[in-house]
Amino acid sequence: MRYFRSAALFPLFLSALATSAPASNAVVAARDTSNFISRLENTLEGLGSITKGVLQEVDLLIGALRDVAEGKIDPVKTTEEALGSLSNVRNASEAGLVGVAIDLVTKGLAPKNIVDLLTGINEESINSMNNSNPIDPQTSIYPKDSTDAPYDQTEEDLRAAIYIPESFKYGADGKRPILLVPGTGDPAGVSYYFNFEKLIPETDFADAVWLNIPQNSLTDIQFTTQYIAYAMNYIAGICNTTIGVIATSQGNVGVQWALKYWPSTRDSVEDYLALSADFHGTLFAPECLLPNAGCTPAVMQQQYESEFIKTLRSDGGDSAYVPTTSVYSGPDEVVTPQTDPNASAMLNDAHGVGVSNTQVQLACPGMPAGGFYPHAGLLVNPITWALFVDAMTHEGPGNLSRIDMDSVCDRLVTKGLVLTDVLGTNIAIILNSVVHILEYGYHGSSEEPAIRDYARQS
């Protein structure tokens, strides 16, 4: 398995975007104006005959982003336009992840300052995977209980992935600590930058920290899950209170795996908000989300009924372990099926802890909030936020019956968010994922990672 450091590649990507290309052969021009393409070729050495095809797609993406920066593609001007353009973006199984990114850019969903925007976000410490968290919990959590699965990462490494903002109050002001967990290909700092990281500080009931997982959650999810399990117990331990968890996309199967195989985490988590979850995997892209490349371990493990998914759902894993609010969108371009009654995001309640499953189109039929929301779009959907607020301020999961649905359904995005947040949420997540997946390199195997002994013996 090959690993590549995103910190080295991403500036090259941005450099290529910022440089105007001569009007000649696109791939050659990109090489002349930046070493990004040649560096990317080295990164993709293991992909063999498909390397050129991938390079051509990446070059098209670079060209489209240059066109935006030079004013040749006009960005959408309203939220209504943005959601309309999103409905015309191809799904990942049809276009691949790079193709989805190209669609987002060419359809006006990238702001003109996209290069500066991405540069700024990625240079911020909020994406750090090497954080200093010197406070120790009152009792040991490595492991917390003898029934927990074993860790094979050091406690120092597990703790370093947790980003705690300077403003965090450790529960002292009565606000519930909230752990933000990212999806495939991104640190949480990027995933939640334009949505929950902006909204939560304005509340009087929640206080957020987040996880920036090494390898951007692209390697074996069983590796990734250790960081999630440890973070749950660590934040609860240093705050001496139960916490809330928000996860998007792949982050949800990681959270569910952690709750299943590290039982001690269930006492640490009081509420869990699952967004665009694939608890049953996805039917899209039976080989890879990125055709013939980027077939990382985590991507293989999220195939519909992979061995990982089968193991997760066995022995009660298809039911919630803590009060869980699952929110999803029917036209999800990454996870399918995502429509009731067979939505991949649906959880049962065999453990009797309380579950609500909400497809936004059914919650607000024919209304703005029930319109077209893609995979990442749920992060800005007003129903998502309303259910989060309800879950945090009541016992059990979020409940639509307690919400003023007329007001919520009449909005396109959560109050407090603007067009830039809608565009940023969608484009930043996708573009970062493209770079991180391509640089990660080919897994070199058609087989998903083996199920670890602790899960096979349960």
C-alpha positions as CSV (number, residue, x, y, z in Angstrom):
1,M,0.0,0.0,0.0
2,R,1.4,3.4,-0.9
3,Y,0.8,6.7,1.0
4,F,1.4,10.2,-0.1
5,R,1.5,13.4,1.9
6,S,-1.3,15.9,1.0
7,A,0.6,18.8,2.4
8,A,3.2,18.5,-0.4
9,L,0.7,18.0,-3.3
10,F,-2.0,20.4,-2.6
11,P,0.1,23.6,-3.0
12,L,1.2,22.2,-6.4
13,F,-2.4,21.8,-7.4
14,L,-3.2,25.3,-6.4
15,S,-0.1,26.6,-8.2
16,A,-1.3,24.9,-11.4
17,L,-4.7,26.6,-11.0
18,A,-3.2,30.0,-10.5
19,T,-1.0,29.9,-13.5
20,S,-2.4,30.8,-17.0
21,A,-1.7,28.1,-19.5
22,P,-0.5,28.8,-23.0
23,A,-2.9,28.0,-25.9
24,S,-1.4,24.7,-26.8
25,N,-1.8,21.0,-26.0
26,A,-3.5,21.1,-22.5
27,V,-1.4,18.4,-20.8
28,V,1.9,19.8,-22.1
29,A,0.9,23.3,-21.3
30,A,0.1,22.3,-17.7
31,R,3.5,20.7,-17.4
32,D,5.2,23.8,-18.8
33,T,3.5,26.2,-16.4
34,S,3.7,24.0,-13.2
35,N,5.3,20.8,-12.0
36,F,1.9,19.7,-10.7
37,I,1.2,17.4,-13.6
38,S,4.6,15.8,-13.6
39,R,4.4,15.4,-9.8
40,L,1.0,13.9,-10.2
41,E,2.3,11.4,-12.8
42,N,4.9,10.2,-10.3
43,T,2.2,9.9,-7.7
44,L,0.0,7.8,-10.1
45,E,2.9,5.6,-11.3
46,G,1.2,2.5,-10.1
47,L,-1.9,3.1,-12.1
48,G,-0.3,1.9,-15.4
49,S,-2.2,2.3,-18.6
50,I,-5.0,4.5,-17.1
51,T,-2.6,7.2,-15.9
52,K,-3.0,9.3,-19.0
53,G,-6.7,9.2,-18.8
54,V,-6.7,10.4,-15.2
55,L,-4.2,13.2,-16.1
56,Q,-6.4,14.4,-18.9
57,E,-9.4,14.6,-16.6
58,V,-7.4,16.4,-14.0
59,D,-6.1,18.8,-16.6
60,L,-9.7,19.5,-17.7
61,L,-10.5,20.3,-14.1
62,I,-7.5,22.6,-13.8
63,G,-8.5,24.4,-17.1
64,A,-12.1,24.8,-15.8
65,L,-10.8,26.4,-12.6
66,R,-8.6,28.7,-14.5
67,D,-11.6,29.7,-16.5
68,V,-13.5,30.6,-13.4
69,A,-10.6,32.6,-12.0
70,E,-10.3,34.5,-15.3
71,G,-14.0,35.2,-15.5
72,K,-14.7,32.9,-18.4
73,I,-17.3,31.0,-16.3
74,D,-19.8,33.0,-14.4
75,P,-20.6,31.6,-10.9
76,V,-24.2,31.3,-10.0
77,K,-25.5,34.4,-8.2
78,T,-28.3,33.0,-6.0
79,T,-28.9,30.0,-3.8
80,E,-31.8,29.1,-6.1
81,E,-29.4,29.0,-9.1
82,A,-26.9,27.0,-7.1
83,L,-29.4,24.2,-6.1
84,G,-30.6,24.2,-9.7
85,S,-27.1,23.7,-11.1
86,L,-26.4,21.0,-8.5
87,S,-29.3,19.0,-9.9
88,N,-27.4,18.8,-13.2
89,V,-24.2,17.4,-11.8
90,R,-23.6,13.8,-12.8
91,N,-23.3,11.1,-10.1
92,A,-20.0,9.6,-9.1
93,S,-20.6,6.2,-10.7
94,E,-21.2,7.8,-14.1
95,A,-18.6,10.5,-14.1
96,G,-16.1,9.5,-11.4
97,L,-15.0,11.9,-8.7
98,V,-13.0,14.1,-11.0
99,G,-15.9,14.3,-13.4
100,V,-18.2,15.4,-10.6
101,A,-15.7,18.1,-9.7
102,I,-15.5,19.2,-13.4
103,D,-19.3,19.5,-13.5
104,L,-19.4,21.6,-10.3
105,V,-16.9,24.0,-11.8
106,T,-18.3,24.3,-15.3
107,K,-21.8,24.7,-14.1
108,G,-20.9,27.8,-12.1
109,L,-20.7,26.3,-8.7
110,A,-17.2,27.5,-7.9
111,P,-16.8,31.1,-6.7
112,K,-14.3,33.3,-8.7
113,N,-11.9,33.4,-5.7
114,I,-11.9,29.6,-5.5
115,V,-8.1,29.3,-5.7
116,D,-7.6,31.8,-2.8
117,L,-10.4,30.2,-0.9
118,L,-9.0,26.7,-1.1
119,T,-5.5,28.0,-0.3
120,G,-6.8,29.8,2.8
121,I,-8.8,26.9,4.1
122,N,-6.0,24.4,3.6
123,E,-3.4,26.6,5.2
124,E,-5.4,27.0,8.4
125,S,-4.5,25.0,11.5
126,I,-8.1,23.8,11.7
127,N,-7.0,20.9,9.4
128,S,-4.0,19.9,11.5
129,M,-3.5,16.2,12.3
130,N,-0.8,16.9,14.8
131,N,-2.5,18.8,17.6
132,S,-1.3,19.3,21.1
133,N,-3.9,18.2,23.6
134,P,-2.1,17.9,27.0
135,I,-5.2,17.6,29.2
136,D,-5.6,14.0,30.5
137,P,-9.0,12.5,31.4
138,Q,-9.5,11.7,35.0
139,T,-9.4,7.9,34.3
140,S,-7.5,6.0,31.6
141,I,-9.3,5.6,28.3
142,Y,-6.6,3.6,26.4
143,P,-8.6,1.4,26.5
144,K,-11.5,2.6,28.7
145,D,-12.9,-0.8,29.2
146,S,-11.8,-4.4,28.8
147,T,-14.7,-5.1,26.4
148,D,-13.4,-2.5,23.9
149,A,-11.5,-3.5,20.8
150,P,-7.7,-3.1,21.0
151,Y,-5.9,0.0,19.6
152,D,-2.9,-0.5,17.4
153,Q,-2.1,3.2,17.2
154,T,-0.4,5.0,20.1
155,E,-2.4,7.1,22.4
156,E,-0.3,10.1,21.4
157,D,-1.2,9.6,17.7
158,L,-4.9,9.1,18.5
159,R,-5.1,12.2,20.6
160,A,-3.1,14.4,18.1
161,A,-5.9,14.0,15.5
162,I,-8.4,15.9,17.7
163,Y,-8.6,19.7,16.9
164,I,-9.9,21.7,19.9
165,P,-10.5,25.4,19.1
166,E,-9.2,28.1,21.5
167,S,-12.7,29.1,22.2
168,F,-13.8,25.6,23.4
169,K,-15.0,25.8,27.0
170,Y,-14.8,22.1,27.9
171,G,-18.4,22.0,29.0
172,A,-17.8,24.7,31.7
173,D,-20.4,27.0,30.2
174,G,-23.1,24.4,30.0
175,K,-22.7,23.9,26.3
176,R,-22.6,20.3,25.1
177,P,-19.3,19.3,23.5
178,I,-19.9,18.2,19.8
179,L,-17.4,16.0,18.0
180,L,-17.4,16.6,14.2
181,V,-16.3,13.5,12.1
182,P,-15.4,13.8,8.4
183,G,-16.2,11.7,5.4
184,T,-14.0,10.1,2.7
185,G,-11.0,12.2,1.5
186,D,-11.2,15.3,3.7
187,P,-10.2,16.5,7.2
188,A,-13.2,17.7,9.3
189,G,-11.7,21.2,9.2
190,V,-12.6,21.4,5.5
191,S,-15.8,19.4,5.7
192,Y,-17.5,21.6,8.2
193,Y,-15.8,24.9,7.5
194,F,-18.8,26.5,5.7
195,N,-21.6,25.0,7.8
196,F,-21.4,23.5,11.3
197,E,-18.1,25.2,12.3
198,K,-19.9,28.5,11.4
199,L,-23.3,27.7,13.0
200,I,-22.4,25.9,16.2
201,P,-20.5,28.9,17.8
202,E,-23.6,31.0,17.5
203,T,-25.7,28.6,19.7
204,D,-26.0,28.6,23.5
205,F,-26.2,24.8,23.8
206,A,-23.3,23.4,21.7
207,D,-19.5,23.7,21.4
208,A,-17.6,21.9,18.7
209,V,-14.3,20.1,18.3
210,W,-13.4,17.9,15.4
211,L,-11.3,15.1,14.0
212,N,-8.7,15.4,11.2
213,I,-7.9,11.7,10.6
214,P,-4.6,10.7,9.1
215,Q,-4.7,9.6,5.4
216,N,-8.0,11.6,5.2
217,S,-10.1,8.6,6.0
218,L,-9.0,6.8,2.8
219,T,-7.3,3.8,4.3
220,D,-8.9,0.8,6.1
221,I,-11.9,2.1,8.0
222,Q,-11.0,-0.2,10.8
223,F,-7.8,2.0,11.2
224,T,-9.8,5.2,11.0
225,T,-12.4,4.0,13.5
226,Q,-9.8,3.9,16.3
227,Y,-9.4,7.7,16.0
228,I,-13.2,8.1,16.3
229,A,-13.6,5.8,19.3
230,Y,-10.7,7.4,21.1
231,A,-12.0,10.9,20.4
232,M,-15.4,10.1,21.8
233,N,-14.1,8.9,25.1
234,Y,-11.4,11.6,25.3
235,I,-13.7,14.6,24.8
236,A,-16.2,13.2,27.2
237,G,-13.4,12.4,29.7
238,I,-11.8,15.8,29.7
239,C,-15.2,17.6,29.8
240,N,-16.7,15.2,32.4
241,T,-19.9,15.1,30.4
242,T,-21.6,13.2,27.6
243,I,-21.1,14.6,24.1
244,G,-22.9,14.9,20.8
245,V,-21.4,13.5,17.6
246,I,-22.0,14.7,14.0
247,A,-20.7,12.6,11.1
248,T,-21.1,13.0,7.4
249,S,-20.8,10.3,4.7
250,Q,-18.2,7.6,5.5
251,G,-17.8,9.1,8.9
252,N,-21.0,7.4,9.9
253,V,-20.0,3.8,9.3
254,G,-16.9,4.7,11.3
255,V,-19.0,6.1,14.2
256,Q,-21.3,3.0,14.1
257,W,-18.3,0.6,14.0
258,A,-16.8,2.4,17.0
259,L,-20.0,2.3,19.0
260,K,-20.3,-1.4,18.2
261,Y,-16.8,-2.6,18.9
262,W,-15.8,0.0,21.6
263,P,-18.9,-0.4,23.9
264,S,-17.5,2.1,26.4
265,T,-18.2,4.9,23.8
266,R,-21.9,4.4,24.3
267,D,-21.7,6.0,27.7
268,S,-19.8,8.9,26.3
269,V,-22.2,9.8,23.5
270,E,-25.7,11.2,24.3
271,D,-26.8,12.2,20.8
272,Y,-25.6,11.3,17.3
273,L,-26.5,13.2,14.1
274,A,-25.8,11.1,10.9
275,L,-25.7,12.9,7.6
276,S,-25.8,11.2,4.2
277,A,-24.8,8.0,5.9
278,D,-24.1,4.7,4.0
279,F,-24.8,2.2,6.8
280,H,-25.7,-0.3,4.0
281,G,-22.9,0.8,1.7
282,T,-23.7,2.2,-1.8
283,L,-24.7,0.6,-5.0
284,F,-22.9,3.3,-7.0
285,A,-19.4,2.4,-8.3
286,P,-19.1,-1.3,-7.7
287,E,-15.4,-1.0,-8.5
288,C,-14.5,2.5,-7.4
289,L,-15.9,6.0,-7.0
290,L,-13.0,7.1,-9.2
291,P,-13.0,4.7,-12.2
292,N,-9.8,2.6,-12.3
293,A,-8.0,4.8,-9.8
294,G,-8.3,6.0,-6.3
295,C,-9.7,2.6,-5.3
296,T,-8.6,3.0,-1.8
297,P,-9.4,0.6,1.0
298,A,-12.1,2.8,2.4
299,V,-13.8,3.1,-1.0
300,M,-13.9,-0.7,-1.4
301,Q,-15.2,-1.2,2.1
302,Q,-18.2,1.1,1.3
303,Q,-19.4,-1.0,-1.5
304,Y,-23.0,-2.3,-1.0
305,E,-22.7,-5.4,1.2
306,S,-18.9,-5.5,1.3
307,E,-17.5,-7.7,4.0
308,F,-17.0,-4.6,6.1
309,I,-20.6,-3.5,5.7
310,K,-21.9,-7.1,6.3
311,T,-19.9,-7.2,9.5
312,L,-21.0,-3.8,10.6
313,R,-24.7,-4.7,10.2
314,S,-24.5,-8.1,11.8
315,D,-25.4,-8.9,15.4
316,G,-27.5,-5.7,15.9
317,G,-25.1,-3.3,14.1
318,D,-28.0,-2.3,11.8
319,S,-29.6,-0.6,14.8
320,A,-28.6,2.5,16.7
321,Y,-26.5,2.1,19.9
322,V,-27.1,5.7,21.1
323,P,-30.0,8.1,20.3
324,T,-29.5,8.7,16.6
325,T,-30.9,11.2,14.2
326,S,-30.3,10.1,10.6
327,V,-30.9,12.6,7.8
328,Y,-30.5,11.9,4.1
329,S,-31.5,13.0,0.6
330,G,-33.1,10.9,-2.1
331,P,-31.0,12.3,-5.1
332,D,-27.7,11.6,-3.3
333,E,-25.2,11.3,-6.1
334,V,-22.7,9.2,-4.0
335,V,-24.8,6.9,-1.8
336,T,-27.7,4.9,-3.3
337,P,-30.3,3.8,-2.6
338,Q,-31.1,6.7,-0.4
339,T,-34.9,6.8,-0.7
340,D,-37.3,5.3,1.8
341,P,-38.0,2.5,2.7
342,N,-34.6,1.2,1.5
343,A,-32.4,4.1,2.2
344,S,-28.8,3.1,3.1
345,A,-28.9,5.7,5.8
346,M,-31.8,4.1,7.7
347,L,-31.1,2.6,11.1
348,N,-33.3,0.3,13.1
349,D,-34.0,0.6,16.9
350,A,-33.5,-3.0,18.2
351,H,-31.6,-1.7,21.2
352,G,-34.4,0.7,22.1
353,V,-32.3,3.8,22.4
354,G,-34.3,6.0,20.0
355,V,-33.9,6.6,16.3
356,S,-35.4,9.0,13.7
357,N,-34.8,8.5,10.0
358,T,-35.6,11.5,7.8
359,Q,-35.5,11.8,4.0
360,V,-35.7,15.6,3.5
361,Q,-37.8,15.3,0.3
362,L,-40.5,13.4,2.4
363,A,-40.2,15.8,5.3
364,C,-40.9,18.9,3.1
365,P,-42.6,17.6,-0.1
366,G,-42.7,20.2,-2.8
367,M,-41.2,22.8,-0.5
368,P,-37.7,24.5,-0.8
369,A,-36.1,22.5,2.0
370,G,-37.3,19.3,0.4
371,G,-35.8,20.1,-3.0
372,F,-32.7,18.8,-4.7
373,Y,-29.9,18.3,-2.2
374,P,-26.8,16.3,-3.2
375,H,-24.5,14.3,-0.9
376,A,-22.7,17.2,0.7
377,G,-25.7,19.5,0.4
378,L,-27.3,18.1,3.6
379,L,-24.7,20.1,5.5
380,V,-26.5,23.3,4.6
381,N,-30.1,21.9,4.5
382,P,-32.4,23.7,7.0
383,I,-34.1,20.4,8.0
384,T,-30.7,19.0,9.1
385,W,-30.0,22.0,11.3
386,A,-33.5,22.0,12.8
387,L,-33.2,18.3,13.7
388,F,-29.8,18.9,15.3
389,V,-31.2,21.7,17.4
390,D,-34.2,19.6,18.4
391,A,-32.0,16.6,19.3
392,M,-29.6,18.7,21.4
393,T,-32.4,20.4,23.3
394,H,-34.6,17.3,24.0
395,E,-34.2,13.8,25.2
396,G,-33.7,11.2,22.4
397,P,-33.3,11.8,18.7
398,G,-34.5,14.8,16.7
399,N,-38.3,14.7,16.1
400,L,-40.0,16.5,13.3
401,S,-43.2,16.8,15.3
402,R,-41.5,19.3,17.7
403,I,-40.3,21.5,14.9
404,D,-42.1,24.4,13.2
405,M,-42.0,22.7,9.8
406,D,-43.8,25.5,7.9
407,S,-40.9,27.8,8.7
408,V,-38.2,25.2,8.1
409,C,-39.6,23.9,4.9
410,D,-39.8,27.4,3.4
411,R,-36.1,27.9,3.5
412,L,-33.5,26.7,1.0
413,V,-30.5,26.8,3.4
414,T,-30.0,27.0,7.2
415,K,-30.5,30.5,8.6
416,G,-27.1,32.1,9.0
417,L,-25.6,30.6,5.9
418,V,-25.3,32.4,2.6
419,L,-24.5,31.5,-1.1
420,T,-20.8,31.3,-0.4
421,D,-21.4,28.7,2.2
422,V,-23.5,26.6,-0.2
423,L,-20.8,26.8,-2.9
424,G,-18.0,26.3,-0.4
425,T,-19.5,23.3,1.2
426,N,-19.9,21.5,-2.1
427,I,-16.8,22.5,-4.0
428,A,-14.2,22.5,-1.2
429,I,-15.1,19.0,-0.1
430,I,-15.0,17.6,-3.7
431,L,-11.8,19.3,-4.8
432,N,-10.0,18.3,-1.6
433,S,-11.2,14.7,-2.0
434,V,-9.9,14.6,-5.6
435,V,-6.4,15.7,-4.6
436,H,-6.3,13.5,-1.6
437,I,-7.6,10.4,-3.3
438,L,-5.3,10.7,-6.3
439,E,-2.2,11.4,-4.2
440,Y,-3.1,8.4,-1.9
441,G,-2.3,6.1,-4.8
442,Y,-3.7,2.8,-6.0
443,H,-4.3,0.2,-3.3
444,G,-2.9,-2.4,-5.6
445,S,-5.4,-5.1,-4.7
446,S,-8.9,-5.9,-5.8
447,E,-9.7,-7.3,-2.3
448,E,-10.9,-5.1,0.6
449,P,-9.0,-5.2,3.9
450,A,-9.6,-8.3,6.0
451,I,-12.0,-8.1,8.9
452,R,-9.9,-7.8,12.1
453,D,-10.0,-10.6,14.6
454,Y,-11.9,-8.7,17.3
455,A,-14.9,-8.2,14.8
456,R,-14.7,-11.8,13.5
457,Q,-14.9,-13.2,17.0
458,S,-17.9,-11.2,18.1
